[in-house]
Amino acid sequence: MKKSKNKILIALLAAALAAPLAIAPVKAAPDAGAPFADAATQAAWIKRINGALQDMPPVSGKFHQNLPNGAQATGSYAIDWPNRLRFAYESGGETVVTVKGKFVAVQDAPGGEPNWFPVALTPLAVLRKAITDGIGATMVAGFTLRDNNYSIALKDPSGDLPGQAELFFTRHSDLLYAWRLTDVQNLVTLVRLSEIITHEALAPTYFEIIEYEEDDD
């Protein structure tokens, strides 16, 4: 049963940024917004967002997560885009989620036995593709411009990568501060970053998957 729950969690967030909870499916959020006014406007915004994604430094701080069943969770994170992410939960469970390369490790508690899942089976794959390869016009599913921020919804036009990722940026500095992931089951998870600290580099120890040995006694 525990493994089944963890598989559901992985479908939730950036590749599974969720606590071990049983969840009820909810409908996906509405489309991110109307299309761009014209091709030139779309090209300008895509160029701007691609630049912001390419310039993202390693970051750490706190996060707040809304789960599909209405529950919430908080914790701390370390991110070195696009291949290394770690989320340690402080409320809603003690789960530790670590993304390294092509896989996600989910531990029910610090030092616990990790359960491994391919990133390619999660909506995080769409986000990573955008960062690694850049956003193309065919990836854009919606765009919304607000007073202080904007968001762009992305999907894999080939259909090979599941789900949809909506990225939220501050309007004045193009800082990625939140994302909303919708998986193939229409489960929606929103993650918002806070207390963001930028780094020149994050040591590999931030992303070590520590597993405590059980006492034989």
Buried (B, 14 or more C-beta within 10 A) or exposed (E): EEEEBBBBBBBBBBBBBBBBBEBEEBEBBEBBBEEBEEEEEBEEBBEEBBEBBEEBBBBBBBBBBBBBEEBEBBBBBBBBBBBBBBBBBEEBBBBBBBBBEEBBBBBBEEBBEBBEBEBBBBBBBBBBBBBEEBBEEEBBBBBBEEEEBBBBBBBBEEEEBBBBBBBBBBEEEBBBBBBBBBBEBBBBBBBBBEEBEEBEEBEEEBBEBEEEEEEEE
